[in-house]
């Protein structure tokens, strides 16, 4: 998976590559999809959600550049795989999932696989986790209509946010948001992607939660 789907497509960060080799992706997919766990496309995880394709997970992790010991906020826990990759890279992760069953299942799974530095709660990820702010990095795994102001506020000066932004059920832009030491925000458009939408408390859950993603125009979401 790492050699053919990730390194060959330009991911060079040694920590990312090592984490992608180490984390057992098959532990984060439903039993009926285990045979496809290492293929380069999203897979269903229940509740209308998916685990993102390995390349997208690697790309977002590389863009985030978490240092060892960094405090990271993840919006959209899903199965817990992205959080596990960041934890394997040495970060401590606070992860929010709006769907309670996914949050509970991911918390149990992450503990079972050995990632004790991932803290999961059910909540509205748009609002972030103010009690734990500020964060050196923020990663959002569902498509937002805009960059959520609460997340910008919780990003530490010198920190990075990786977030897909765009219209619901349409091609989005994967953005790298950087906050300078003086608080100034700069935004870089990295690539076109396709994620399920980020939803808020009180909105229908049928289109809820964590993103499935495809890079460029290879829209392989199920």
ZICOR-V364060 format. One record per pair of residues at least 4 apart in sequence whose ideal C-beta (glycine too) atoms are under 6 Angstrom apart, sorted by sequence separation. I is the first residue (numbers start at 1). GAP is how many residues later the second one is. If there is no record, write none. Layout:
BEGIN
((I GAP) (I GAP))
END
This chain:
BEGIN
((1 4) (2 4) (3 4) (4 4) (19 4) (29 4) (45 4) (52 4) (66 4) (80 4) (102 4) (155 4) (166 4) (180 4) (199 4) (214 4) (6 5) (45 5) (52 5) (86 5) (97 5) (110 5) (214 5) (44 6) (45 6) (66 6) (87 6) (97 6) (155 6) (166 6) (179 6) (214 6) (43 7) (86 7) (165 7) (166 7) (214 7) (26 8) (29 8) (42 8) (43 8) (110 8) (164 8) (165 8) (178 8) (74 9) (199 9) (212 9) (33 10) (42 10) (83 10) (164 10) (165 10) (177 10) (197 10) (26 11) (42 11) (25 12) (41 12) (83 12) (163 12) (175 12) (176 12) (25 13) (40 13) (107 13) (138 13) (29 14) (40 14) (72 14) (106 14) (162 14) (176 14) (2 15) (40 15) (196 15) (161 16) (173 16) (174 16) (195 16) (196 16) (103 17) (138 17) (174 17) (2 18) (77 18) (160 18) (195 18) (2 19) (72 19) (74 19) (103 19) (135 19) (174 19) (66 20) (77 20) (134 20) (136 20) (159 20) (193 20) (194 20) (70 21) (71 21) (72 21) (73 21) (74 21) (75 21) (133 21) (143 21) (144 21) (171 21) (172 21) (29 22) (68 22) (100 22) (126 22) (128 22) (134 22) (137 22) (157 22) (28 23) (66 23) (127 23) (128 23) (136 23) (137 23) (138 23) (139 23) (140 23) (143 23) (158 23) (61 24) (155 24) (157 24) (192 24) (57 25) (66 25) (92 25) (93 25) (94 25) (95 25) (96 25) (97 25) (194 25) (77 26) (80 26) (128 26) (157 26) (96 27) (51 28) (57 28) (87 28) (49 29) (77 29) (80 29) (96 29) (143 29) (164 29) (168 29) (51 30) (80 30) (87 30) (84 31) (87 31) (164 31) (45 34) (5 35) (83 35) (94 35) (1 37) (20 38) (94 38) (16 42) (77 43) (16 45) (9 46) (16 46) (11 47) (5 49) (6 49) (13 49) (5 50) (75 50) (11 51) (28 51) (6 52) (28 52) (47 52) (143 52) (1 53) (28 53) (142 53) (142 54) (143 54) (144 54) (47 55) (73 56) (142 56) (82 59) (23 61) (23 62) (73 62) (71 64) (23 65) (71 65) (72 65) (73 65) (74 65) (75 65) (76 65) (19 66) (22 66) (70 66) (76 66) (70 67) (142 68) (19 69) (141 69) (142 69) (19 70) (141 70) (66 71) (64 73) (15 74) (126 74) (64 75) (124 76) (124 77) (60 79) (27 86) (64 96) (64 98) (63 99) (60 102) (99 109) (98 110) (99 110) (98 111) (63 113) (78 132) (76 134) (56 157) (48 158) (49 160) (52 160) (55 160) (49 161) (52 161) (50 162) (42 170) (44 178) (41 179) (42 179))
END
